[in-house]
Amino acid sequence: MLSKALFTCYNPVVERLYWTNPDVYETEVEVKSIGDFRVTIDPIIFHPDEGGQPPDKGTIDKADVLNVETVEGRIVHTLDKPLENGRYIARVDKKHRLHTASQHTAQHIISGIAQTQFALKTVGVHIGFERSTVDFDKKVDWETAGTIEQGTMEVVTENIPVETVFNDTDVRSRFDLAEVDSDIIRVVKIGRYDASACCGTHVRRTGDIGIVRIPDLESKKEGTRISFIAGRKALEFSQAETSTLRELRKMSKCSTPELPVILRKALDQSKNLNKEVDRLQGLILPSLAGSAKVIEIGSSKVGIQVNAVSSKYAAKLAAMIANEIDGTGIVAGDGNIVINSRNLNANDLLKKLQKAVGGKGGGSSKTASGKLDKTVTTEQVIRIIQEQ
Ligand SMILES: [Zn+2]
């Protein structure tokens, strides 16, 4: 019977072994070469790159499977070496499969809970090796994300089976991607939490996922992208965060809940101190202009101050030096440089310094500014600008 369904994968008519036998990682397959190290196999045990889930890895005989994709209604495997037609043993990389299957099954639960409890529609999915994402059509706040995370973990601890049924009429399709005519509709059911048309690979029972964490939310136009991690990667992520928190507690000599207050206080303090430094630097500018190291190039005076002020005051100080000696002021520090000149070409001087130590920037004959790739001393600046 031909059924109509909104389908998430591009090739729903090709039935795959892992739909009904997700535990089969090794079996004999009939290989047909289609040239360029590419083959089709029967039965299909490698998941292709589709539905936001990455392709399986593995081997067919002695050839590594580099990529699996759907091409014009067929599932095509790209190998690292040619393979003649015949029967061979195919092996799926179990660790890689269990990882992507865990992330993908977690995504079913997250999407199912988000839909039933918060009317959030899933509009996009990406399963990655380090981190995966689900895109929702509406804004999601942290409280909602926390509830979804807890709900997902409850489904994991219930350890309920992830079932595959075919041609179920009572199915909710996840995406409104494209309408597909198909005589096979594969529906994945997770208890009362989710039932959706899907081509992907899944774990046998929700308990196999282990842990699910939602570490990030990102606003996307009208909706929200939720980042999630499942399984061993989620544990590794939580361990890394715990380690960072431990380090911060040690540095701040406080408990974890006290950290935001302590950090806020330290940032405010630092901001106020910077303001004070700025104010004091402003006060000592005339004295710095007067104490600049002055040399002569021909009959032109050049005054130099290095590492004396923040970049905020560099232009002002360079102009003050130029005014004080009726010549050229050069102010460098923190990788920045400003030149203000009444007698020499400021841009030429800057280019000369940049040629010697590297950097970017430019200007006119009167003022020039930019970055230097290396920190310079007063003596180095003198030597460079005195060179013919
Ligand atoms: Zn699925």
Residues whose N, C-alpha, C, O or C-beta is under 5 A from the ligand:
A	BS01	ZN	V188 C198 G200
